[in-house]
Amino acid sequence: MTKVTHIFMISGIAFASPVAAQVSEPGPQDSPSAATVAACNAQVADRWATMAPADRAKRSKQELIRTCTINLEIANYASAQNRIIVADQQQAAAARLEHDAAVAKYRASKSAWEAEVRKQKDDYAARHARWEADAAACLAGDRSKCAPRD
């Protein structure tokens, strides 16, 4: 799978990440989605209501919303990367199975070829041994073992 460097933005901060070029899922965009903002607004409202005044003085509500939005965008992007990784792993597993099948087919073909070569060599050795025996018998005087003359 071809890898490219994908530049994405999370709340105005640019990040670069190698991602699969074939996957069309976008990373986090320049501005968070309405669903992300709504989820963060609800989450921060609940948190803000239970925060001690001293903690409220340390961080503003807008800062908490921004932090929540960034965290959700990072989590969404990580989920997208995980889906890409799973897709890559599935593709690699399929390619490995295809390769293993091709190797098994090659080995079977090679074994059959080697068996045929062994058979031919054995047949030749047997014919040659018969010929040598016949030639030796012919030279010893057994004319029935001599090859016919044309």
C-alpha positions in Angstrom: 0.0 0.0 0.0 1.3 3.4 -0.9 2.0 5.7 2.0 2.0 9.5 1.9 2.4 12.1 4.5 -0.9 13.6 5.4 -1.0 17.0 6.9 -4.0 17.7 9.1 -5.1 20.4 11.5 -6.4 20.2 15.0 -7.7 23.5 16.2 -5.2 25.5 14.2 -2.2 23.3 15.0 -0.7 21.4 12.0 0.3 17.8 12.3 1.9 15.4 9.8 1.2 11.7 9.8 1.9 8.9 7.3 -1.5 7.5 6.3 -2.6 5.1 3.5 -3.3 7.0 0.3 -6.1 4.6 -0.6 -8.2 5.4 2.4 -10.5 8.3 1.8 -11.3 9.1 5.5 -10.2 12.6 6.3 -8.3 13.4 9.4 -9.5 16.2 11.7 -10.3 19.4 9.9 -9.4 23.0 10.6 -12.6 23.5 12.5 -14.2 21.0 14.7 -17.5 19.4 13.7 -20.8 20.6 15.2 -21.2 17.3 17.0 -17.7 17.6 18.6 -18.5 21.2 19.7 -21.9 20.1 21.1 -20.4 17.2 23.0 -17.7 19.3 24.4 -20.1 22.1 25.4 -22.2 19.6 27.3 -19.2 17.9 28.9 -17.6 21.2 30.0 -20.9 22.5 31.3 -21.2 19.5 33.6 -17.6 19.8 34.6 -17.8 23.6 35.1 -20.9 23.2 37.4 -18.9 20.8 39.7 -15.6 22.7 39.7 -14.3 24.4 42.8 -14.0 28.2 42.4 -10.2 27.9 42.7 -10.1 25.6 39.7 -12.4 27.9 37.8 -9.9 30.7 38.4 -7.1 28.6 36.8 -8.9 27.8 33.6 -11.6 29.5 31.6 -14.6 27.7 30.3 -13.5 28.4 26.7 -10.1 26.9 27.4 -11.8 23.7 28.7 -14.0 23.6 25.6 -10.9 24.0 23.4 -9.0 21.3 25.2 -12.0 19.0 25.0 -12.4 19.7 21.3 -8.7 19.0 20.6 -8.8 15.8 22.7 -11.9 14.5 20.8 -10.4 15.4 17.4 -7.2 13.5 18.3 -9.3 10.6 19.5 -11.3 10.6 16.3 -8.1 10.8 14.2 -6.6 8.0 16.2 -9.7 5.9 15.5 -9.3 6.6 11.8 -5.7 5.6 12.0 -6.6 2.4 13.8 -9.1 1.6 11.0 -6.3 2.2 8.5 -4.0 -0.1 10.4 -6.7 -2.8 10.6 -7.3 -2.5 6.8 -3.6 -2.7 6.2 -3.3 -5.8 8.4 -6.3 -7.4 6.6 -4.7 -6.6 3.2 -1.4 -8.0 4.4 -3.1 -11.2 5.7 -4.9 -11.6 2.4 -1.6 -11.1 0.5 0.2 -13.6 2.8 -2.5 -16.2 2.1 -2.3 -15.6 -1.6 1.5 -15.9 -1.4 1.3 -19.1 0.7 -1.1 -20.6 -1.9 1.3 -19.7 -4.7 4.2 -21.2 -2.8 2.3 -24.4 -2.1 1.3 -24.6 -5.8 4.9 -24.1 -6.8 6.2 -26.7 -4.4 3.6 -29.2 -5.6 4.6 -28.5 -9.2 8.3 -28.8 -8.4 7.7 -32.1 -6.5 5.8 -33.5 -9.4 8.5 -32.4 -11.8 11.2 -33.9 -9.6 9.3 -37.2 -9.4 9.0 -37.3 -13.2 12.8 -36.6 -13.5 13.5 -39.4 -11.0 11.2 -41.8 -12.9 12.9 -41.0 -16.2 16.4 -41.5 -14.6 15.3 -44.8 -13.1 13.8 -45.9 -16.4 17.0 -45.0 -18.2 19.2 -46.7 -15.6 17.1 -49.9 -15.9 17.3 -49.8 -19.7 21.0 -49.1 -19.6 21.6 -51.9 -17.1 19.7 -54.3 -19.4 21.7 -53.1 -22.4 25.0 -53.6 -20.5 23.9 -57.1 -19.4 22.8 -58.0 -23.0 26.1 -56.5 -24.4 28.2 -58.5 -22.0 26.2 -61.7 -22.8 26.6 -61.0 -26.5 30.3 -60.6 -26.1 30.4 -63.8 -24.1 28.9 -65.7 -27.0 25.1 -65.6 -26.3 24.0 -64.4 -29.8 20.3 -64.1 -28.7 21.4 -61.1 -26.6 23.1 -59.3 -29.4 21.3 -56.4 -31.0 19.9 -57.1 -34.4 21.8 -55.7 -37.4 20.0 -53.7 -39.9 
